[in-house]
Amino acid sequence: MAYAWDRLPVPRKLSDFERKWSRRYDPHCFSGVWRFHDLLPFVPVERCVTVGEGQTLLHLADGVGRYVGINPGGLFLQYEGMNPSGSFKDNGMSAAFSHARSVGAERAACASTGNTSASLALYCSVTRLMKAVIFVGSGKIAYGKLSQALDYGALTVQISGDFDDAMARVKEVSKELGIYLVNSVNPFRLEGQKTIMFRVLEALRWEVPDWIVVPGGNLGNSSAFGKAFFELKQLGLIDRVPRLAIINAAGANTLYELVEKQGLSWKQGDPDGAAVCRYYDEMDAGQRRASTIASAIEINRPVNFNKCIRAIEVMDGVVREVTDQQILDAKAQVGAGGLGCEPASAASVAGAKKLVSEGVIGADERVVCILTGHQLKDPTATVAYHTTDQELFNKVLGSRGVHRAAFANRAVAVSNDLDEIIKAIQLYS
Ligand code: F0G
């Protein structure tokens, strides 16, 4: 989506946006998405829908930085789990929702690994402006997320299959029934997700960091981030663009395979589409399906693949894969030294650690890892990591190649006896 910037009132410098904060009694200035409306002006601001999204935090996390190998003062965590539905999805949902309403839609649908559906369900339930229809793969969605969709009253359709199957079906169904589709194939979603980068810059007092590190699933975020920086540079609002690192789970690594192994690139808008088709054909022939504890990014065919490789070009990006073991160890570090996150989010921290160990990211660089989802989204993975119950550990994690929990904080079992309880506390504290 391109704007005719020369005919629009674009701020002369990024700090002009700070004036909006002084008017935070106005919901569109309070919103961490719509206070940047000048940079996503596809619907007049007074018609934009907000539920208070984007009140997020860029947190300097030296403890996690030490784990990653970054010098004190250099590692930041961008907590998108602080959004109303507990994930970054609300940034894009407020934008897609606003567009949907502007074209008079009454129903909206999405396929989801859980967070998009929670977000859509929340916007529908809070605003009462549309009805939500969500498609999820059966058994493929963490309980925290499923509970949200059910609680917010969305029509929840469980497809026997995975995210890719649900995605294919929701496209057919929304076309057939004329339902507005809010998956990140929808370009307005990406417009909203650009604001994650604007808030990172805002928190750094408009200084550009060296690296943005983000988990890669359907590749909406990475595409949106590339577009955000492309436009800021084009408008002369920044003088340089940070580098981008996109982190796949090793069990869902389409982007890593195609970009890093096969060397696929944007090529001025003419990427090798045949190579992508070949890759998917081989995947289907070998019956290879994505499988990772980071269920949010358990995706075979990322819908924003082309936009993402363009972002990689704009931001001189790299792609890495990390194992479920690395993801859960990184997640435990984030939990112990910050506000916590769900497994997919921790891929960014695990990926940053890998890139530092390879020497691609320098210890003295300024790095922002995007924590995409709240700690409470997937309690099963967290409890299984910290548990003393070997059976539970094996059932949830052993089958995924996770064999140790180096940073586990195990509960101490004590009989209901005052002396025993006091003894245990003295022993362990
Ligand atoms: N992290 C979390 C917590 C997610 O929920 C998702 C995607 C991603 C990362 C990947 O982001 O798609 O922009 O590359 N979740 C989608 C969903 C697929 O249905 O909720 P991406």
Residues whose N, C-alpha, C, O or C-beta is under 5 A from the ligand:
A	BS01	F0G	A111 S112 T113 G114 N115 T116 S117 P215 G216 G217 N218 L219 G220 N221 S222 A296 I297 A344 S345 T372 G373
